[in-house]
Amino acid sequence: MSVPLRLRTRLGSAPTAPDHQPVTVTVARVVRPDRRAAFERAAGAVLAEAANYPGNLGASLLHPGEGSSEYHLVYRFADADALAAWERSPERQAFLARLPEMVEDERVARAVGLESFFAVPPRPGPAWRSWLLTVAVVLAFTSSFQLLALPLVEGWPWPLRLLLSAVYVVTALRLLMPRLSRWCAPWLQGSRRR
């Protein structure tokens, strides 16, 4: 989702749905582990408030699976006008104001009418962009290893130094690439026709 659309969604002024069709919104939030209980209470309270708004067709909180901190709030309204009224409500705004202390990352998806049942996943962007990002990250990590760690293990046998370098780079990639890929997603998934 682009930043302007995310802001319009947070402010309750996202594009309207045609022909008064139902609108489903899914919000995925990665919650800080030490704030999960507080988030669950706040999310439960805001979903109870949403249930009282005119046009609400249902709302639920999906808890993360084992090893994950990603919660999904799913709510559905009769049409875009009812959804916009909820999104501008003081109850929702108060909930959003509390989120920065609890949430590390957020993604919002909207589906209108039957679109929610037949949504097509986004197509991957040009392969060269993923390749370039990976090369840049590997270059940064191998260079930092060469500058910082190799002087400390200079006397080690060559195979042991090579193994240490490989473990360092692969571990760093495993920890950094998922976050970096999410951060660079708009660029990575850019159009193939440029």
N, C-alpha and C positions, 0 to 999 in steps of 0.2 A: 504494500500500500504506500502510495506517495505521502510525503509529509503534509502537503496541503489537504489531501483527502483525510488523513488521520486527524488533522486539526479541525476540519469541518465536521467530522464524525464526533469528536469530543465536544464540540460546541453545539451539536444538534442541528447542523445545517447541511448535511450530506445530500447528494442528489436524490430527488424523489423518485418513487417507483411509479411506473405507468399504470393507468386503469385501476387504481386502488387494489392492487394485488397484495397478498400477505408478504411481509418482509421478515426474513430470518437473519439475525446478527449473531455471529460467533466471535467471542473475544478470548484469545489465548493469552494468558499471563503467566510468566515465570516468576514465582513468588520466592522471596528469600526464605531459606529453610527455617530461620529463627522467627519468622513472621507468619508462618502457615496458619496457626490457630487464629490469630487476629484477622488474617485475610478471610478465612472461612466464616468467621462471625460476621464480618462486614459484608461479604458477598451474600450470605444468607439473608441479612437484613435488607440489602438493596433489592434482592430478587423478590422478597416478600412485598416491598413497596411497589415494585414493577407490576406485580400481580394485581394490584388495586387500580392500575391505570386503565382508562378506557381503551379498548381495542387490543389489550394484551391477550394473546392466544396461548401463552405458556412460557415458562422460563425454568432453567435448571442449571445447576453447577456440577460439572463433571470433574471429579477428583483425579489427580495424577496417578499414573501407574507407579509400580515399584521403581525406585531409582530416578524418579522425575519430580520436578517441582512445578510442572506446567498444568495449570487449571484452565478449564474452558467454561465460560459463561455463555449459555445459549438462550436467546430470547426471541420471541416471535410476536409480531403485532399485525393487526388486520390490514393496515396499509401504512404508507410512508408518513402520512399526517399524524397518525397515532404514535408511530415510532418517534417522530420529531418532537412531539409533545413530551414524551418520556425523556428523550435525550436532553431537552432543555429544562427538565424539572429540577427543583432545588435539591431533592433527595439524591438524584443521580450526581449532581454537581458536587455535593458534599462527599459522596463516596469517591469520586474521582480525585478530589483534593487530598484524600488520605492515602492514595495509592503510591506516590513516589517513595514513601518510607517502607513499603512492603514489596514492591514489584521491581524486578530487574529488567524485564523485557515484555513487550506487548505487541500482538498482531490482531487486526480486526478484519473480518470478512463478512460481506453482506450478500444475501441471495434473495431474489424477488420471485414470487410465485413458485412454479415447479422447478425453477433453476436450482434450488437447494438439493433436489433429488438427482439432478443430472449435471452437476458441476464438473467442468473439465479442468484438470490440474494445469498450472502454467507450464508452457513449453520451456525447456532449457534454452538458455541463450547460446551465443557462439562459443564453441569449444575453446577457441584461442584465449578467451577471457579467463576461463578456469585455469588453463595452462599457465598464463602469465601470472595470475595471482599465486599459484603454487610455486612457480619458479622464484618469484620475488620473496616469498616466505622462506623457502628452503635456502636461498642465497643469504638472507638476513641471519638465519639461524646458524648455517655453517660458518659464515664469517664471524659471528659473535663467538662461536665455539673456538675457531682458530685463534682469535685474539685473546680470549679470556681463559679458556680451559687448557689448551695445548701447552702453554708454558709451564703449567703446574704438573703435567704428566709427561714431560719431555723424555724422561728416562724409562718410561714404560715400553714394553715390546710393541712393535707396530700393530700386530693383530688386536691387542688389547685397546690401543688408542683408537683404532678403527671401529671396534665394537662400541666403545664409549661414545664416539661421535655419532654412530648410527642410532644408539639408544636415545641420546640427547635430542637429535633432530626428529625422530619418529614420535617421541613423547611430546615434544613441543608442538608438532603438527597436530597430534591427536587432541591436545588441549586447546589450541588456538584456532585451528581451521574451522570448526563448526561456528564459533562466534564471528570470526572474520567473514565467513561465507554469508551469514545472516546480515551482517553489517553491509557487505558489498552486494547483497542480493539484487537491488535495482540495477546496478551496473552489470552484474553477471548474467541476469536474465534479459538484458537489453535486446532490442530488435536485431534480427539477422540482416535486415535490409538497411544498411547505412551507407 
